[in-house]
Amino acid sequence: MKLRIKFSKHGVMKFIGHLDVMRYFQKAMRRADIDISYTTGFSPHQIMSFAAPLGVGLESNGEYLDIEANSVTSSADMTKRLNSVMVDGMHVESVRMLPDEAGNAMASVAAAKYSIRFADGKAPDFDLTNAVSAFMSKESILVTKQTKKSEMELDLKPYIYEMTAENDMVSLFVDASSSGNIKPSLVLEALYKENGCELPEFALQVTREDTYTNAGTEDEPNFVPLEDIGHEF
């Protein structure tokens, strides 16, 4: 049986990297007595797959991991048992059963929604609402994207599905697939550059609100939260 677990990550836990989060959940499965499946062979490990890893320093209301289980109780019971072993800042929001044909969490990610606030004293000097409106009206938004091995010029515009601003908060809905994977900081750096200034260090307080898959087609996308692919049991 394939299960999808949605969890949130806040407070000091935002400074814990992806590999440590993975190890944390491996221990949590044992402590919560979840009947998780293991691989076979000389060194068995839990069958577990995370969706798009969250960057260090970012909070989230919509992180996901998939597991395979040998047996289950109920969505409510498994959620309660997992939360009984969570630390402050980590909370399991739901446990849902996936259909057999569902792709794993990592391969399913297509988009992500973010809320972006500014640290004290680091809000932009320009009118944020008007700046974002003008930014999104551009035909192209050219940036230099740094990769591990090189850098490349990229037009951000096709990868930003929605961007609005109100009361010094930016809402951002962007491509988060393996081929796109647009980071909020890259978008805000381009916005600042468009307004003749540089984004200050440590200015952004970013929360990933949810992670989405495309239940439609490439030409007619239908983005739905990864949670919606599964059902309660």
Residue pairs with C-beta under 8 A, 6 or more apart in sequence:
1 68
1 69
1 70
1 71
1 72
1 97
2 66
2 67
2 68
2 69
2 97
2 98
2 100
2 102
3 66
3 67
3 68
3 69
3 72
3 78
3 95
3 96
3 97
3 98
3 230
4 64
4 65
4 66
4 95
4 96
4 97
4 98
4 102
4 105
4 226
4 227
4 229
4 230
5 64
5 65
5 66
5 67
5 82
5 92
5 94
5 95
6 62
6 63
6 64
6 92
6 93
6 94
6 95
6 96
6 226
6 227
7 63
7 64
7 65
7 90
7 91
7 92
7 93
8 59
8 60
8 61
8 62
8 63
8 90
8 91
8 93
9 16
9 21
9 54
9 59
9 60
9 63
9 89
9 90
10 59
10 60
10 89
10 91
11 59
11 88
11 89
12 88
12 89
13 87
13 88
13 89
13 90
14 56
14 57
14 58
14 59
14 89
15 56
15 57
16 24
16 56
17 56
18 50
18 53
18 54
21 50
21 54
22 48
22 50
24 90
25 48
25 65
26 45
26 46
26 48
28 82
28 85
28 86
29 36
29 46
29 48
29 67
31 85
32 78
32 81
32 82
32 84
32 85
33 81
34 67
34 69
34 78
34 81
34 82
35 69
35 70
35 71
35 72
36 46
36 47
36 48
36 67
36 68
36 69
36 70
37 46
37 47
37 67
37 68
37 69
37 70
38 44
38 45
38 46
38 47
39 45
39 47
46 67
47 67
47 68
48 65
48 66
48 67
49 65
49 66
49 67
49 104
49 105
49 106
50 63
50 64
50 65
50 66
50 105
50 106
51 63
51 64
51 65
51 105
51 106
51 108
51 109
51 211
51 226
52 106
52 109
52 112
52 176
52 181
52 211
54 60
54 63
54 208
55 183
57 206
58 206
58 207
58 208
59 205
59 206
59 207
59 208
60 207
60 208
60 209
61 93
61 207
61 208
61 209
61 210
62 93
62 112
62 113
62 208
62 209
62 210
62 211
62 225
62 226
62 227
63 208
63 211
64 105
64 211
64 226
64 227
65 105
66 98
66 104
66 105
72 78
72 97
72 233
74 232
74 233
75 94
75 95
75 96
75 97
75 232
75 233
76 232
78 95
79 92
79 93
79 94
79 95
82 92
82 95
83 91
83 92
86 92
93 227
94 227
94 232
96 227
96 229
96 230
96 231
96 232
96 233
97 230
97 231
97 232
97 233
98 229
98 230
99 229
99 230
102 108
102 229
102 230
103 213
105 226
108 213
108 226
108 229
109 176
109 177
109 178
109 211
109 212
109 213
109 226
110 175
110 176
110 177
110 212
110 213
110 214
110 221
110 223
111 161
111 173
111 174
111 175
111 176
111 177
111 211
111 212
111 214
111 223
112 173
112 174
112 176
112 208
112 210
112 211
112 212
113 171
113 172
113 173
113 208
113 209
113 210
113 212
114 170
114 171
114 172
114 173
114 174
114 184
114 206
114 207
114 208
114 209
115 169
115 170
115 171
115 172
115 206
115 207
115 209
116 169
116 170
116 171
116 172
116 184
116 188
116 204
116 205
116 206
116 207
117 168
117 169
117 204
117 205
117 207
118 124
118 168
118 203
118 204
118 205
119 202
119 203
119 204
119 205
122 200
122 202
122 203
123 168
124 131
124 192
124 195
124 197
125 197
126 195
126 197
128 165
128 168
128 170
129 165
129 166
131 165
131 191
131 194
131 195
132 163
132 164
132 165
132 170
132 191
133 165
134 194
135 141
135 163
135 190
135 191
135 194
136 160
136 163
138 157
138 194
139 157
140 155
140 157
141 155
141 156
141 157
141 160
141 190
141 194
142 153
142 154
142 155
142 156
143 153
143 154
143 156
143 186
143 189
143 190
144 151
144 152
144 153
144 154
145 151
145 152
145 153
145 154
145 186
156 182
156 186
156 187
156 190
158 175
159 174
159 175
159 180
159 182
160 172
160 173
160 174
160 175
160 182
160 187
161 173
161 174
161 175
161 223
162 171
162 172
162 173
163 170
163 171
163 172
163 173
163 187
164 170
164 171
165 171
170 188
172 184
172 187
173 223
174 180
174 182
174 184
174 187
175 181
175 182
176 182
176 211
176 212
184 204
184 206
185 199
185 204
185 206
188 199
188 203
188 204
189 198
189 199
192 198
192 199
210 225
210 226
210 227
211 225
211 226
212 223
212 224
212 225
212 226
213 223
213 224
213 225
213 226
213 229
214 221
214 222
214 223
215 222
215 223
215 224
215 229
216 222
216 223
